[in-house]
Amino acid sequence: MKWGPRLVIGTALALCVAAKNVVHYWDLTYAQANPDGLFERRVIGVNGVWPPPTIHATLNDTLTIEVRNSLDDA
């Protein structure tokens, strides 16, 4: 019984320590891609590629995505 509260607090602290900052820098641009397998066309890409990158994060991580909009009005 004495170890119960200590174990809970220790586990909570371990989870906080395991959390990290996940930072991504995205530049939104147009790219040529064939997203549905029908034909190639202009799509919105991230950092010049399609499909956009996968975001890898875990519970309690802090996610920061800095986005630059390089899309024109055309």
N, CA, C and O atoms as a Tripos MOL2 file, in Angstrom:
@<TRIPOS>MOLECULE
protein
  296   295    74     0     0
PROTEIN
NO_CHARGES

@<TRIPOS>ATOM
      1 N           0.8080   -1.2090    0.0000 N.3       1 MET1
      2 CA          0.0000    0.0000    0.0000 C.3       1 MET1
      3 C           0.8450    1.2650    0.0000 C.2       1 MET1
      4 O           0.4480    2.2730   -0.5830 O.2       1 MET1
      5 N           1.9940    1.2240    0.6410 N.am      2 LYS2
      6 CA          2.8280    2.4150    0.7000 C.3       2 LYS2
      7 C           3.3270    2.8420   -0.6730 C.2       2 LYS2
      8 O           3.5240    4.0340   -0.9090 O.2       2 LYS2
      9 N           3.5350    1.8960   -1.5820 N.am      3 TRP3
     10 CA          4.1230    2.2070   -2.8790 C.3       3 TRP3
     11 C           3.0920    2.6840   -3.9000 C.2       3 TRP3
     12 O           3.4750    3.2300   -4.9340 O.2       3 TRP3
     13 N           1.8220    2.4990   -3.6490 N.am      4 GLY4
     14 CA          0.7810    2.8700   -4.6140 C.3       4 GLY4
     15 C           0.8590    4.3080   -5.0820 C.2       4 GLY4
     16 O           0.9880    4.5400   -6.2840 O.2       4 GLY4
     17 N           0.7860    5.2960   -4.1830 N.am      5 PRO5
     18 CA          0.8440    6.6930   -4.6270 C.3       5 PRO5
     19 C           2.1780    7.0440   -5.2800 C.2       5 PRO5
     20 O           2.2090    7.8170   -6.2370 O.2       5 PRO5
     21 N           3.2630    6.4960   -4.7850 N.am      6 ARG6
     22 CA          4.5780    6.7830   -5.3630 C.3       6 ARG6
     23 C           4.6750    6.2330   -6.7790 C.2       6 ARG6
     24 O           5.2600    6.8640   -7.6600 O.2       6 ARG6
     25 N           4.1050    5.0650   -6.9900 N.am      7 LEU7
     26 CA          4.1380    4.4650   -8.3210 C.3       7 LEU7
     27 C           3.3430    5.3140   -9.3140 C.2       7 LEU7
     28 O           3.7780    5.5210  -10.4470 O.2       7 LEU7
     29 N           2.1930    5.7970   -8.8900 N.am      8 VAL8
     30 CA          1.3680    6.6370   -9.7590 C.3       8 VAL8
     31 C           2.0920    7.9370  -10.0940 C.2       8 VAL8
     32 O           2.1130    8.3500  -11.2530 O.2       8 VAL8
     33 N           2.6780    8.5790   -9.1060 N.am      9 ILE9
     34 CA          3.4010    9.8340   -9.3340 C.3       9 ILE9
     35 C           4.6150    9.5860  -10.2160 C.2       9 ILE9
     36 O           4.8920   10.3710  -11.1230 O.2       9 ILE9
     37 N           5.3380    8.5100   -9.9620 N.am     10 GLY10
     38 CA          6.5040    8.1740  -10.7760 C.3      10 GLY10
     39 C           6.1260    7.9140  -12.2170 C.2      10 GLY10
     40 O           6.8280    8.3440  -13.1320 O.2      10 GLY10
     41 N           5.0200    7.2100  -12.4300 N.am     11 THR11
     42 CA          4.5560    6.9330  -13.7870 C.3      11 THR11
     43 C           4.1480    8.2280  -14.4900 C.2      11 THR11
     44 O           4.4590    8.4170  -15.6660 O.2      11 THR11
     45 N           3.4620    9.1100  -13.7880 N.am     12 ALA12
     46 CA          3.0440   10.3940  -14.3660 C.3      12 ALA12
     47 C           4.2650   11.2260  -14.7460 C.2      12 ALA12
     48 O           4.2850   11.8400  -15.8130 O.2      12 ALA12
     49 N           5.2760   11.2530  -13.8930 N.am     13 LEU13
     50 CA          6.4930   12.0020  -14.2020 C.3      13 LEU13
     51 C           7.2180   11.3990  -15.3940 C.2      13 LEU13
     52 O           7.7490   12.1330  -16.2280 O.2      13 LEU13
     53 N           7.2470   10.0940  -15.4860 N.am     14 ALA14
     54 CA          7.8990    9.4330  -16.6190 C.3      14 ALA14
     55 C           7.1870    9.7790  -17.9230 C.2      14 ALA14
     56 O           7.8380    9.9700  -18.9500 O.2      14 ALA14
     57 N           5.8730    9.8610  -17.8950 N.am     15 LEU15
     58 CA          5.1240   10.2250  -19.1040 C.3      15 LEU15
     59 C           5.4130   11.6700  -19.5120 C.2      15 LEU15
     60 O           5.5100   11.9700  -20.7010 O.2      15 LEU15
     61 N           5.5480   12.5570  -18.5400 N.am     16 CYS16
     62 CA          5.8500   13.9530  -18.8560 C.3      16 CYS16
     63 C           7.2430   14.0850  -19.4460 C.2      16 CYS16
     64 O           7.4540   14.8870  -20.3570 O.2      16 CYS16
     65 N           8.1790   13.3260  -18.9520 N.am     17 VAL17
     66 CA          9.5390   13.3740  -19.4590 C.3      17 VAL17
     67 C           9.5950   12.8300  -20.8810 C.2      17 VAL17
     68 O          10.3750   13.3210  -21.6970 O.2      17 VAL17
     69 N           8.7790   11.8240  -21.1880 N.am     18 ALA18
     70 CA          8.7880   11.2100  -22.5060 C.3      18 ALA18
     71 C           8.1810   12.1270  -23.5770 C.2      18 ALA18
     72 O           8.4670   11.9550  -24.7620 O.2      18 ALA18
     73 N           7.3560   13.0900  -23.1810 N.am     19 ALA19
     74 CA          6.7510   14.0080  -24.1550 C.3      19 ALA19
     75 C           7.8350   14.8670  -24.7880 C.2      19 ALA19
     76 O           8.8030   15.2470  -24.1290 O.2      19 ALA19
     77 N           7.6670   15.1670  -26.0680 N.am     20 LYS20
     78 CA          8.6700   15.9700  -26.7660 C.3      20 LYS20
     79 C           7.9990   16.9980  -27.6500 C.2      20 LYS20
     80 O           6.7920   16.9430  -27.8840 O.2      20 LYS20
     81 N           8.7790   17.9230  -28.1330 N.am     21 ASN21
     82 CA          8.3100   18.9160  -29.0870 C.3      21 ASN21
     83 C           8.5420   18.3750  -30.4860 C.2      21 ASN21
     84 O           9.6650   18.0110  -30.8350 O.2      21 ASN21
     85 N           7.4940   18.3190  -31.2840 N.am     22 VAL22
     86 CA          7.5840   17.8710  -32.6670 C.3      22 VAL22
     87 C           7.3470   19.0960  -33.5350 C.2      22 VAL22
     88 O           6.2640   19.6800  -33.5090 O.2      22 VAL22
     89 N           8.3580   19.4880  -34.3050 N.am     23 VAL23
     90 CA          8.2850   20.7110  -35.0980 C.3      23 VAL23
     91 C           8.4310   20.3680  -36.5730 C.2      23 VAL23
     92 O           9.3190   19.6090  -36.9580 O.2      23 VAL23
     93 N           7.5460   20.9380  -37.3980 N.am     24 HIS24
     94 CA          7.6060   20.7710  -38.8500 C.3      24 HIS24
     95 C           7.5580   22.1540  -39.4980 C.2      24 HIS24
     96 O           6.8810   23.0570  -39.0070 O.2      24 HIS24
     97 N           8.2810   22.3080  -40.6000 N.am     25 TYR25
     98 CA          8.2650   23.5370  -41.3890 C.3      25 TYR25
     99 C           7.7140   23.1800  -42.7640 C.2      25 TYR25
    100 O           8.3440   22.4350  -43.5150 O.2      25 TYR25
    101 N           6.5470   23.7060  -43.0910 N.am     26 TRP26
    102 CA          5.8800   23.3700  -44.3420 C.3      26 TRP26
    103 C           5.7940   24.5970  -45.2370 C.2      26 TRP26
    104 O           5.4510   25.6920  -44.7900 O.2      26 TRP26
    105 N           6.1120   24.3890  -46.5070 N.am     27 ASP27
    106 CA          5.9280   25.4170  -47.5310 C.3      27 ASP27
    107 C           4.8680   24.8920  -48.4880 C.2      27 ASP27
    108 O           5.1230   23.9530  -49.2410 O.2      27 ASP27
    109 N           3.6850   25.4880  -48.4650 N.am     28 LEU28
    110 CA          2.5950   25.0450  -49.3350 C.3      28 LEU28
    111 C           2.8130   25.5770  -50.7400 C.2      28 LEU28
    112 O           2.8920   26.7870  -50.9500 O.2      28 LEU28
    113 N           2.9090   24.6640  -51.7020 N.am     29 THR29
    114 CA          3.1300   25.0140  -53.1010 C.3      29 THR29
    115 C           2.2680   24.1170  -53.9740 C.2      29 THR29
    116 O           1.6550   23.1640  -53.4950 O.2      29 THR29
    117 N           2.2300   24.4350  -55.2590 N.am     30 TYR30
    118 CA          1.5580   23.5490  -56.2020 C.3      30 TYR30
    119 C           2.5570   22.5000  -56.6750 C.2      30 TYR30
    120 O           3.7460   22.7820  -56.8270 O.2      30 TYR30
    121 N           2.0640   21.2980  -56.9030 N.am     31 ALA31
    122 CA          2.8870   20.2010  -57.4130 C.3      31 ALA31
    123 C           2.0610   19.4280  -58.4250 C.2      31 ALA31
    124 O           0.8340   19.5240  -58.4230 O.2      31 ALA31
    125 N           2.7060   18.6740  -59.2780 N.am     32 GLN32
    126 CA          2.0140   17.8010  -60.2280 C.3      32 GLN32
    127 C           1.9710   16.3980  -59.6250 C.2      32 GLN32
    128 O           2.9990   15.8510  -59.2250 O.2      32 GLN32
    129 N           0.7690   15.8230  -59.5650 N.am     33 ALA33
    130 CA          0.6170   14.4900  -58.9940 C.3      33 ALA33
    131 C          -0.6310   13.8230  -59.5500 C.2      33 ALA33
    132 O          -1.4820   14.4730  -60.1570 O.2      33 ALA33
    133 N          -0.7250   12.5490  -59.3400 N.am     34 ASN34
    134 CA         -1.8640   11.7360  -59.7570 C.3      34 ASN34
    135 C          -2.4670   11.1050  -58.4990 C.2      34 ASN34
    136 O          -2.2850    9.9100  -58.2670 O.2      34 ASN34
    137 N          -3.1760   11.8830  -57.6890 N.am     35 PRO35
    138 CA         -3.6110   11.4060  -56.3760 C.3      35 PRO35
    139 C          -4.6500   10.2860  -56.3930 C.2      35 PRO35
    140 O          -4.7150    9.5010  -55.4470 O.2      35 PRO35
    141 N          -5.4620   10.1960  -57.4470 N.am     36 ASP36
    142 CA         -6.5130    9.1750  -57.4760 C.3      36 ASP36
    143 C          -6.3130    8.1390  -58.5790 C.2      36 ASP36
    144 O          -7.1790    7.2930  -58.8000 O.2      36 ASP36
    145 N          -5.1910    8.2020  -59.2620 N.am     37 GLY37
    146 CA         -4.8920    7.2120  -60.2880 C.3      37 GLY37
    147 C          -5.5590    7.4570  -61.6350 C.2      37 GLY37
    148 O          -5.4420    6.6240  -62.5340 O.2      37 GLY37
    149 N          -6.2480    8.5680  -61.7950 N.am     38 LEU38
    150 CA         -6.9300    8.8510  -63.0530 C.3      38 LEU38
    151 C          -6.0400    9.6030  -64.0350 C.2      38 LEU38
    152 O          -5.8630    9.1690  -65.1730 O.2      38 LEU38
    153 N          -5.4840   10.7180  -63.6030 N.am     39 PHE39
    154 CA         -4.5840   11.4960  -64.4570 C.3      39 PHE39
    155 C          -3.7930   12.4730  -63.5890 C.2      39 PHE39
    156 O          -4.1990   12.8050  -62.4750 O.2      39 PHE39
    157 N          -2.6630   12.9230  -64.1160 N.am     40 GLU40
    158 CA         -1.8270   13.8660  -63.3910 C.3      40 GLU40
    159 C          -2.4160   15.2630  -63.5080 C.2      40 GLU40
    160 O          -2.9020   15.6580  -64.5680 O.2      40 GLU40
    161 N          -2.3690   15.9970  -62.4210 N.am     41 ARG41
    162 CA         -2.8940   17.3580  -62.4060 C.3      41 ARG41
    163 C          -2.2110   18.1490  -61.2870 C.2      41 ARG41
    164 O          -1.4260   17.6100  -60.5080 O.2      41 ARG41
    165 N          -2.5330   19.4310  -61.2340 N.am     42 ARG42
    166 CA         -1.9590   20.2960  -60.2070 C.3      42 ARG42
    167 C          -2.6690   20.0540  -58.8790 C.2      42 ARG42
    168 O          -3.8980   20.0700  -58.8020 O.2      42 ARG42
    169 N          -1.8810   19.8310  -57.8510 N.am     43 VAL43
    170 CA         -2.4090   19.6210  -56.5020 C.3      43 VAL43
    171 C          -1.6210   20.5220  -55.5480 C.2      43 VAL43
    172 O          -0.5610   21.0420  -55.8940 O.2      43 VAL43
    173 N          -2.1510   20.6880  -54.3690 N.am     44 ILE44
    174 CA         -1.4200   21.4410  -53.3520 C.3      44 ILE44
    175 C          -0.4930   20.4720  -52.6400 C.2      44 ILE44
    176 O          -0.9270   19.4700  -52.0710 O.2      44 ILE44
    177 N           0.7900   20.7920  -52.6830 N.am     45 GLY45
    178 CA          1.7960   19.9440  -52.0510 C.3      45 GLY45
    179 C           2.4490   20.6520  -50.8840 C.2      45 GLY45
    180 O           2.2850   21.8560  -50.6900 O.2      45 GLY45
    181 N           3.1840   19.8860  -50.1190 N.am     46 VAL46
    182 CA          3.9330   20.4210  -48.9960 C.3      46 VAL46
    183 C           5.4140   20.2450  -49.3120 C.2      46 VAL46
    184 O           5.8740   19.1350  -49.5790 O.2      46 VAL46
    185 N           6.1500   21.3420  -49.2800 N.am     47 ASN47
    186 CA          7.5760   21.3390  -49.6040 C.3      47 ASN47
    187 C           7.8280   20.7580  -50.9950 C.2      47 ASN47
    188 O           8.8330   20.0870  -51.2270 O.2      47 ASN47
    189 N           6.8970   21.0260  -51.9170 N.am     48 GLY48
    190 CA          7.0590   20.6260  -53.3050 C.3      48 GLY48
    191 C           6.7610   19.1740  -53.6150 C.2      48 GLY48
    192 O           7.0500   18.7160  -54.7200 O.2      48 GLY48
    193 N           6.1930   18.4410  -52.6800 N.am     49 VAL49
    194 CA          5.9170   17.0150  -52.9130 C.3      49 VAL49
    195 C           4.4660   16.6740  -52.5760 C.2      49 VAL49
    196 O           3.8040   17.3480  -51.7880 O.2      49 VAL49
    197 N           4.0130   15.6170  -53.1980 N.am     50 TRP50
    198 CA          2.7140   15.0220  -52.9200 C.3      50 TRP50
    199 C           2.9320   13.5320  -52.7580 C.2      50 TRP50
    200 O           3.6830   12.9790  -53.5620 O.2      50 TRP50
    201 N           2.3710   12.8480  -51.8310 N.am     51 PRO51
    202 CA          1.4570   13.3300  -50.7890 C.3      51 PRO51
    203 C           2.2050   14.0920  -49.6970 C.2      51 PRO51
    204 O           3.4240   13.9810  -49.5670 O.2      51 PRO51
    205 N           1.4580   14.8610  -48.9210 N.am     52 PRO52
    206 CA          2.0890   15.5990  -47.8230 C.3      52 PRO52
    207 C           2.7750   14.6370  -46.8530 C.2      52 PRO52
    208 O           2.4180   13.4610  -46.7870 O.2      52 PRO52
    209 N           3.7540   15.1320  -46.1050 N.am     53 PRO53
    210 CA          4.4680   14.2620  -45.1770 C.3      53 PRO53
    211 C           3.5740   13.7780  -44.0320 C.2      53 PRO53
    212 O           2.6210   14.4470  -43.6330 O.2      53 PRO53
    213 N           3.9110   12.6160  -43.5310 N.am     54 THR54
    214 CA          3.2170   12.0650  -42.3680 C.3      54 THR54
    215 C           3.7310   12.7360  -41.1050 C.2      54 THR54
    216 O           4.9300   12.9790  -40.9690 O.2      54 THR54
    217 N           2.8370   13.0310  -40.1940 N.am     55 ILE55
    218 CA          3.2300   13.6090  -38.9120 C.3      55 ILE55
    219 C           3.3320   12.4740  -37.9040 C.2      55 ILE55
    220 O           2.3680   11.7430  -37.6760 O.2      55 ILE55
    221 N           4.5040   12.3350  -37.3080 N.am     56 HIS56
    222 CA          4.7070   11.3120  -36.2860 C.3      56 HIS56
    223 C           4.7740   11.9920  -34.9260 C.2      56 HIS56
    224 O           5.6850   12.7770  -34.6630 O.2      56 HIS56
    225 N           3.8160   11.6920  -34.0700 N.am     57 ALA57
    226 CA          3.7810   12.2420  -32.7260 C.3      57 ALA57
    227 C           3.0970   11.2300  -31.8230 C.2      57 ALA57
    228 O           2.3560   10.3660  -32.2900 O.2      57 ALA57
    229 N           3.3470   11.3440  -30.5510 N.am     58 THR58
    230 CA          2.7080   10.4680  -29.5810 C.3      58 THR58
    231 C           1.9230   11.3030  -28.5790 C.2      58 THR58
    232 O           2.0400   12.5280  -28.5390 O.2      58 THR58
    233 N           1.1430   10.6340  -27.7930 N.am     59 LEU59
    234 CA          0.3220   11.2970  -26.7880 C.3      59 LEU59
    235 C           1.1810   12.1850  -25.9050 C.2      59 LEU59
    236 O           2.2560   11.7730  -25.4700 O.2      59 LEU59
    237 N           0.7240   13.3840  -25.6400 N.am     60 ASN60
    238 CA          1.3680   14.3980  -24.7990 C.3      60 ASN60
    239 C           2.4960   15.1510  -25.4990 C.2      60 ASN60
    240 O           3.0870   16.0420  -24.8890 O.2      60 ASN60
    241 N           2.8200   14.8330  -26.7500 N.am     61 ASP61
    242 CA          3.7990   15.6180  -27.4980 C.3      61 ASP61
    243 C           3.2070   16.9790  -27.8260 C.2      61 ASP61
    244 O           1.9910   17.1170  -27.9590 O.2      61 ASP61
    245 N           4.0500   17.9660  -27.9550 N.am     62 THR62
    246 CA          3.6300   19.2880  -28.4070 C.3      62 THR62
    247 C           3.9520   19.3790  -29.8920 C.2      62 THR62
    248 O           5.1050   19.2200  -30.2920 O.2      62 THR62
    249 N           2.9430   19.6330  -30.7010 N.am     63 LEU63
    250 CA          3.0930   19.6620  -32.1480 C.3      63 LEU63
    251 C           3.0450   21.1100  -32.6380 C.2      63 LEU63
    252 O           2.0790   21.8320  -32.3940 O.2      63 LEU63
    253 N           4.1110   21.5180  -33.3370 N.am     64 THR64
    254 CA          4.1830   22.8550  -33.9170 C.3      64 THR64
    255 C           4.4290   22.7020  -35.4070 C.2      64 THR64
    256 O           5.3940   22.0600  -35.8200 O.2      64 THR64
    257 N           3.5490   23.2970  -36.2190 N.am     65 ILE65
    258 CA          3.7300   23.2710  -37.6600 C.3      65 ILE65
    259 C           3.7540   24.7190  -38.1380 C.2      65 ILE65
    260 O           2.7450   25.4210  -38.0760 O.2      65 ILE65
    261 N           4.9190   25.1570  -38.6140 N.am     66 GLU66
    262 CA          5.0430   26.4970  -39.1780 C.3      66 GLU66
    263 C           4.7860   26.3790  -40.6760 C.2      66 GLU66
    264 O           5.4520   25.6120  -41.3710 O.2      66 GLU66
    265 N           3.8080   27.1510  -41.1700 N.am     67 VAL67
    266 CA          3.3820   27.0310  -42.5660 C.3      67 VAL67
    267 C           3.6200   28.3470  -43.3000 C.2      67 VAL67
    268 O           3.2660   29.4250  -42.8220 O.2      67 VAL67
    269 N           4.2330   28.2220  -44.4770 N.am     68 ARG68
    270 CA          4.4000   29.3490  -45.3760 C.3      68 ARG68
    271 C           3.5060   29.0970  -46.5820 C.2      68 ARG68
    272 O           3.6200   28.0570  -47.2300 O.2      68 ARG68
    273 N           2.6270   30.0270  -46.8860 N.am     69 ASN69
    274 CA          1.7100   29.8840  -48.0050 C.3      69 ASN69
    275 C           2.3550   30.4690  -49.2580 C.2      69 ASN69
    276 O           2.3760   31.6850  -49.4480 O.2      69 ASN69
    277 N           2.8820   29.5870  -50.1130 N.am     70 SER70
    278 CA          3.4860   30.0280  -51.3670 C.3      70 SER70
    279 C           2.5510   29.8170  -52.5510 C.2      70 SER70
    280 O           2.9990   29.8030  -53.6980 O.2      70 SER70
    281 N           1.2620   29.6530  -52.2880 N.am     71 LEU71
    282 CA          0.2790   29.4740  -53.3530 C.3      71 LEU71
    283 C          -0.0790   30.8290  -53.9460 C.2      71 LEU71
    284 O          -0.2050   31.8180  -53.2240 O.2      71 LEU71
    285 N          -0.2410   30.8680  -55.2630 N.am     72 ASP72
    286 CA         -0.6820   32.0980  -55.8830 C.3      72 ASP72
    287 C          -2.1980   32.0360  -56.0770 C.2      72 ASP72
    288 O          -2.8230   31.0350  -55.7260 O.2      72 ASP72
    289 N          -2.7790   33.0690  -56.6190 N.am     73 ASP73
    290 CA         -4.2320   33.1330  -56.7910 C.3      73 ASP73
    291 C          -4.7130   32.4360  -58.0540 C.2      73 ASP73
    292 O          -5.9180   32.2870  -58.2540 O.2      73 ASP73
    293 N          -3.7980   32.0100  -58.9040 N.am     74 ALA74
    294 CA         -4.1950   31.4150  -60.1980 C.3      74 ALA74
    295 C          -4.6800   30.0020  -60.0460 C.2      74 ALA74
    296 O          -5.0480   29.3660  -61.0340 O.2      74 ALA74
@<TRIPOS>BOND
     1     1     2 1
     2     2     3 1
     3     3     4 2
     4     3     5 am
     5     5     6 1
     6     6     7 1
     7     7     8 2
     8     7     9 am
     9     9    10 1
    10    10    11 1
    11    11    12 2
    12    11    13 am
    13    13    14 1
    14    14    15 1
    15    15    16 2
    16    15    17 am
    17    17    18 1
    18    18    19 1
    19    19    20 2
    20    19    21 am
    21    21    22 1
    22    22    23 1
    23    23    24 2
    24    23    25 am
    25    25    26 1
    26    26    27 1
    27    27    28 2
    28    27    29 am
    29    29    30 1
    30    30    31 1
    31    31    32 2
    32    31    33 am
    33    33    34 1
    34    34    35 1
    35    35    36 2
    36    35    37 am
    37    37    38 1
    38    38    39 1
    39    39    40 2
    40    39    41 am
    41    41    42 1
    42    42    43 1
    43    43    44 2
    44    43    45 am
    45    45    46 1
    46    46    47 1
    47    47    48 2
    48    47    49 am
    49    49    50 1
    50    50    51 1
    51    51    52 2
    52    51    53 am
    53    53    54 1
    54    54    55 1
    55    55    56 2
    56    55    57 am
    57    57    58 1
    58    58    59 1
    59    59    60 2
    60    59    61 am
    61    61    62 1
    62    62    63 1
    63    63    64 2
    64    63    65 am
    65    65    66 1
    66    66    67 1
    67    67    68 2
    68    67    69 am
    69    69    70 1
    70    70    71 1
    71    71    72 2
    72    71    73 am
    73    73    74 1
    74    74    75 1
    75    75    76 2
    76    75    77 am
    77    77    78 1
    78    78    79 1
    79    79    80 2
    80    79    81 am
    81    81    82 1
    82    82    83 1
    83    83    84 2
    84    83    85 am
    85    85    86 1
    86    86    87 1
    87    87    88 2
    88    87    89 am
    89    89    90 1
    90    90    91 1
    91    91    92 2
    92    91    93 am
    93    93    94 1
    94    94    95 1
    95    95    96 2
    96    95    97 am
    97    97    98 1
    98    98    99 1
    99    99   100 2
   100    99   101 am
   101   101   102 1
   102   102   103 1
   103   103   104 2
   104   103   105 am
   105   105   106 1
   106   106   107 1
   107   107   108 2
   108   107   109 am
   109   109   110 1
   110   110   111 1
   111   111   112 2
   112   111   113 am
   113   113   114 1
   114   114   115 1
   115   115   116 2
   116   115   117 am
   117   117   118 1
   118   118   119 1
   119   119   120 2
   120   119   121 am
   121   121   122 1
   122   122   123 1
   123   123   124 2
   124   123   125 am
   125   125   126 1
   126   126   127 1
   127   127   128 2
   128   127   129 am
   129   129   130 1
   130   130   131 1
   131   131   132 2
   132   131   133 am
   133   133   134 1
   134   134   135 1
   135   135   136 2
   136   135   137 am
   137   137   138 1
   138   138   139 1
   139   139   140 2
   140   139   141 am
   141   141   142 1
   142   142   143 1
   143   143   144 2
   144   143   145 am
   145   145   146 1
   146   146   147 1
   147   147   148 2
   148   147   149 am
   149   149   150 1
   150   150   151 1
   151   151   152 2
   152   151   153 am
   153   153   154 1
   154   154   155 1
   155   155   156 2
   156   155   157 am
   157   157   158 1
   158   158   159 1
   159   159   160 2
   160   159   161 am
   161   161   162 1
   162   162   163 1
   163   163   164 2
   164   163   165 am
   165   165   166 1
   166   166   167 1
   167   167   168 2
   168   167   169 am
   169   169   170 1
   170   170   171 1
   171   171   172 2
   172   171   173 am
   173   173   174 1
   174   174   175 1
   175   175   176 2
   176   175   177 am
   177   177   178 1
   178   178   179 1
   179   179   180 2
   180   179   181 am
   181   181   182 1
   182   182   183 1
   183   183   184 2
   184   183   185 am
   185   185   186 1
   186   186   187 1
   187   187   188 2
   188   187   189 am
   189   189   190 1
   190   190   191 1
   191   191   192 2
   192   191   193 am
   193   193   194 1
   194   194   195 1
   195   195   196 2
   196   195   197 am
   197   197   198 1
   198   198   199 1
   199   199   200 2
   200   199   201 am
   201   201   202 1
   202   202   203 1
   203   203   204 2
   204   203   205 am
   205   205   206 1
   206   206   207 1
   207   207   208 2
   208   207   209 am
   209   209   210 1
   210   210   211 1
   211   211   212 2
   212   211   213 am
   213   213   214 1
   214   214   215 1
   215   215   216 2
   216   215   217 am
   217   217   218 1
   218   218   219 1
   219   219   220 2
   220   219   221 am
   221   221   222 1
   222   222   223 1
   223   223   224 2
   224   223   225 am
   225   225   226 1
   226   226   227 1
   227   227   228 2
   228   227   229 am
   229   229   230 1
   230   230   231 1
   231   231   232 2
   232   231   233 am
   233   233   234 1
   234   234   235 1
   235   235   236 2
   236   235   237 am
   237   237   238 1
   238   238   239 1
   239   239   240 2
   240   239   241 am
   241   241   242 1
   242   242   243 1
   243   243   244 2
   244   243   245 am
   245   245   246 1
   246   246   247 1
   247   247   248 2
   248   247   249 am
   249   249   250 1
   250   250   251 1
   251   251   252 2
   252   251   253 am
   253   253   254 1
   254   254   255 1
   255   255   256 2
   256   255   257 am
   257   257   258 1
   258   258   259 1
   259   259   260 2
   260   259   261 am
   261   261   262 1
   262   262   263 1
   263   263   264 2
   264   263   265 am
   265   265   266 1
   266   266   267 1
   267   267   268 2
   268   267   269 am
   269   269   270 1
   270   270   271 1
   271   271   272 2
   272   271   273 am
   273   273   274 1
   274   274   275 1
   275   275   276 2
   276   275   277 am
   277   277   278 1
   278   278   279 1
   279   279   280 2
   280   279   281 am
   281   281   282 1
   282   282   283 1
   283   283   284 2
   284   283   285 am
   285   285   286 1
   286   286   287 1
   287   287   288 2
   288   287   289 am
   289   289   290 1
   290   290   291 1
   291   291   292 2
   292   291   293 am
   293   293   294 1
   294   294   295 1
   295   295   296 2
@<TRIPOS>SUBSTRUCTURE
     1 MET1         2 RESIDUE 1 A MET
     2 LYS2         6 RESIDUE 1 A LYS
     3 TRP3        10 RESIDUE 1 A TRP
     4 GLY4        14 RESIDUE 1 A GLY
     5 PRO5        18 RESIDUE 1 A PRO
     6 ARG6        22 RESIDUE 1 A ARG
     7 LEU7        26 RESIDUE 1 A LEU
     8 VAL8        30 RESIDUE 1 A VAL
     9 ILE9        34 RESIDUE 1 A ILE
    10 GLY10       38 RESIDUE 1 A GLY
    11 THR11       42 RESIDUE 1 A THR
    12 ALA12       46 RESIDUE 1 A ALA
    13 LEU13       50 RESIDUE 1 A LEU
    14 ALA14       54 RESIDUE 1 A ALA
    15 LEU15       58 RESIDUE 1 A LEU
    16 CYS16       62 RESIDUE 1 A CYS
    17 VAL17       66 RESIDUE 1 A VAL
    18 ALA18       70 RESIDUE 1 A ALA
    19 ALA19       74 RESIDUE 1 A ALA
    20 LYS20       78 RESIDUE 1 A LYS
    21 ASN21       82 RESIDUE 1 A ASN
    22 VAL22       86 RESIDUE 1 A VAL
    23 VAL23       90 RESIDUE 1 A VAL
    24 HIS24       94 RESIDUE 1 A HIS
    25 TYR25       98 RESIDUE 1 A TYR
    26 TRP26      102 RESIDUE 1 A TRP
    27 ASP27      106 RESIDUE 1 A ASP
    28 LEU28      110 RESIDUE 1 A LEU
    29 THR29      114 RESIDUE 1 A THR
    30 TYR30      118 RESIDUE 1 A TYR
    31 ALA31      122 RESIDUE 1 A ALA
    32 GLN32      126 RESIDUE 1 A GLN
    33 ALA33      130 RESIDUE 1 A ALA
    34 ASN34      134 RESIDUE 1 A ASN
    35 PRO35      138 RESIDUE 1 A PRO
    36 ASP36      142 RESIDUE 1 A ASP
    37 GLY37      146 RESIDUE 1 A GLY
    38 LEU38      150 RESIDUE 1 A LEU
    39 PHE39      154 RESIDUE 1 A PHE
    40 GLU40      158 RESIDUE 1 A GLU
    41 ARG41      162 RESIDUE 1 A ARG
    42 ARG42      166 RESIDUE 1 A ARG
    43 VAL43      170 RESIDUE 1 A VAL
    44 ILE44      174 RESIDUE 1 A ILE
    45 GLY45      178 RESIDUE 1 A GLY
    46 VAL46      182 RESIDUE 1 A VAL
    47 ASN47      186 RESIDUE 1 A ASN
    48 GLY48      190 RESIDUE 1 A GLY
    49 VAL49      194 RESIDUE 1 A VAL
    50 TRP50      198 RESIDUE 1 A TRP
    51 PRO51      202 RESIDUE 1 A PRO
    52 PRO52      206 RESIDUE 1 A PRO
    53 PRO53      210 RESIDUE 1 A PRO
    54 THR54      214 RESIDUE 1 A THR
    55 ILE55      218 RESIDUE 1 A ILE
    56 HIS56      222 RESIDUE 1 A HIS
    57 ALA57      226 RESIDUE 1 A ALA
    58 THR58      230 RESIDUE 1 A THR
    59 LEU59      234 RESIDUE 1 A LEU
    60 ASN60      238 RESIDUE 1 A ASN
    61 ASP61      242 RESIDUE 1 A ASP
    62 THR62      246 RESIDUE 1 A THR
    63 LEU63      250 RESIDUE 1 A LEU
    64 THR64      254 RESIDUE 1 A THR
    65 ILE65      258 RESIDUE 1 A ILE
    66 GLU66      262 RESIDUE 1 A GLU
    67 VAL67      266 RESIDUE 1 A VAL
    68 ARG68      270 RESIDUE 1 A ARG
    69 ASN69      274 RESIDUE 1 A ASN
    70 SER70      278 RESIDUE 1 A SER
    71 LEU71      282 RESIDUE 1 A LEU
    72 ASP72      286 RESIDUE 1 A ASP
    73 ASP73      290 RESIDUE 1 A ASP
    74 ALA74      294 RESIDUE 1 A ALA
